[in-house]
């Protein structure tokens, strides 16, 4: 069992096995399942992410009318080669926004860690799998890395917007994706931790202020921010840059910030964007 | 911490609390009714009432009542499917004091005339709590095999239940007793580490004073 990222790294050194295996072993212990069952369950999650990505419907709109169509616009824009961010980042942006829209429109997704932040991890992982021609086994291993980071955040801070604001949802998803990506690029356990630390630091203090209480505005587009932030955070770590503040202390800071946030910006829709004049008008419709 | 609550569940969006949690409340309620549903009155409270339409909360509750799980792609069509099956569904506003913000009250009528009133709360991240059964306060999640025994509030019924579980070699994870009043209606909620076989449940049904036994297994219907 582990209770911090430092725990995972220490156990990984003691047992001479990779970060992801420590997370898998803890799952075997926790749920009383075999190695094969744990791995197969995670493979199922990754496959479900792929299916959700492939099932994007460019014509869908949400019940409120606020969500839908953005993924297709970005697809057309990328296809023209107009995206200044380049092919890889452009594709990550596209997948992230598509998944957020699919979720808003009642399609099947994988909460990772939440439904509102479901686009971050698949956007990064699916694009990188193809770009680096990685085997599926490796992708499932990276999913365990992400899950371990998320489990530590859940234990020591929160994954719910209602208790920690959006930093706990998109912020956590971004940290999970960044750590997973560092692993996919051959990063060490320390680099995984640094990547997660960078990603989370950039998201600290983020308000959860959804318009009309719906998982649409600003949630869908924030999946893009979380995914791109994960990409850049992992690159910092892979370049050998280290985080001045260790990841476990960043997670603790997130918890304290969440506690100090007023409830108006913790998924109550009583403040922030949710009470802007336009939001009020949109909600009245 | 189950890592598949961090990466997962696979679910129909948009909200783990307002959609996936609502499916679970409906699913458990349908199972607790224990017979085919003919009519459901669904009353919403708090955030479920305020933002339920945009989150598909009504569809999700009905989908669960129809036996669908959180990842069922038919959830958006649940109201139409209920209608096709001749199930009458109506919605209203729940009048509840001091209730959790994400609360649903379901009044269910079964084919043979069984009636069940249930209050479910969605606690966030698709975790739920069944807070009331037929007006009696309860507190359980349906995350492990759960035996629900309705009995008269008289001595001996607890030992009948524990004897049966002991004979079947089933370990009790938690056991709570609730009652409406002294000597009145009582409900026993027993969360178990192993599945309870049908024979054990039937055995309990044979006792005087045990009015109803329902069981939520982990293997589906």
Interface residues (C-beta under 8 A of the other chain):
Chain A: X23 X26 X27 X30 X31 X41 X42 X44 X45 X48 X62 X63 X64 X102 X103 X104 X105 X106 X107 X108 X109 X110 X111 X112 X113 X114 X115 X116 X118 X121 X143 X144 X146 X147 X148 X150 X151 X154 X155 X159 X160 X162 X163 X212 X213 X214 X215 X216 X269
Chain B: X1 X2 X3 X4 X5 X6 X7 X8 X9 X10 X11 X12 X13 X14 X15 X16 X19 X20 X47 X50 X51 X53 X54 X55 X56 X59 X71 X73 X75 X76 X124 X125 X126
